[in-house]
Amino acid sequence: MIEEILIYGTVQGALLALLALGFSLVYGVGGILNLSHGAFFLITAYVIYWTIPFVGFGIAAVIGLAAVVGIGAVTYLGLMKPLQESHIGIVLVTFALAFFFEQFVKFVGDPKTHYIVPFVPGTITFLGITFPAQFIALLVGAFILVTLVTLFINKSTIGKSIRAVSQDFEAAKLVGINTDMVLMTTVMISALLVGFAAVLYAPGNFIAPRIGWRYLLLAFSVTIFGGMGSIPGSIVGAFIMGYATSFTDFLIGPEFSVIIPIVVILVMLLVRPQGLLGKKELR
């Protein structure tokens, strides 16, 4: 039992890290709550499903990633930028966008559940537990992506601009940083991370038009738990949440694990609103 919790909790934590990292990054830089975040996962997964029969998984994944990054850029330019002064406006318009993508998938495809064949076939046995080999791709991919994003934020010129904008938006603008470009880049990075989460996790799983809301809830709960805008908090929170969900799955029941994110949001907002590693805002 402990072995299953460890293995499946680690896999869940890797997925949540990819989902929450982008969500937290966008909030930390622009104070933006992007409620279409889960819909980006949905669109990537469906683009892969639709194109695999014609071009194979590799090219389908590239098409899916390109599509979601493009959608991220258009979302910022067309919806977020015009409403930059209204945070509630961005919340409402991204919620509407998420709903639009759900209905779009139903209209273009159908409301049925579909299965995507894993691109890493077979199973692996570790600690006496047999699990899909696809999990290894997810773990390795998540580790590489989180490392690359962390290095990009800390070492690159654009990354330093992102950090400057997240620390003081107005001061960054005064010293000549193109804040619009920084925010658009951040939204595109966020969309790319969600897209990679879909590329690595959707194969070997079922997809349906409603799944975007589940992944939005997971990203939101981990971000609140770890600390809004805190990258280290998102990573730590992702794995704690992953193990907590896995623990609930195996020891209590899967039907109870779905409420864990909601409980986390409520408890954390009451006990420590800034999250585990988030900084308390001064008003």
Secondary structure, 3 states (H helix, E strand, C coil): CHHHHHHHHHHHHHHHHHHHHHHHHHHHHHCCCCCCHHHHHHHHHHHHHHHHHHHHHHHHHHHHHHHHHHHHHHHHHHHHHHHCCCHHHHHHHHHHHHHHHHHHHHHHCCCCCEECCCCCCCEEEECCEEEECHHHHHHHHHHHHHHHHHHHHHHCHHHHHHHHHHHCHHHHHHCCCCHHHHHHHHHHHHHHHHHHHHHHHCCCCEECCCHHHHHHHHHHHHHHHHCCCCHHHHHHHHHHHHHHHHHHHHHCCHHHHCCHHHHHHHHHHHHCCCCCCCCCCCC
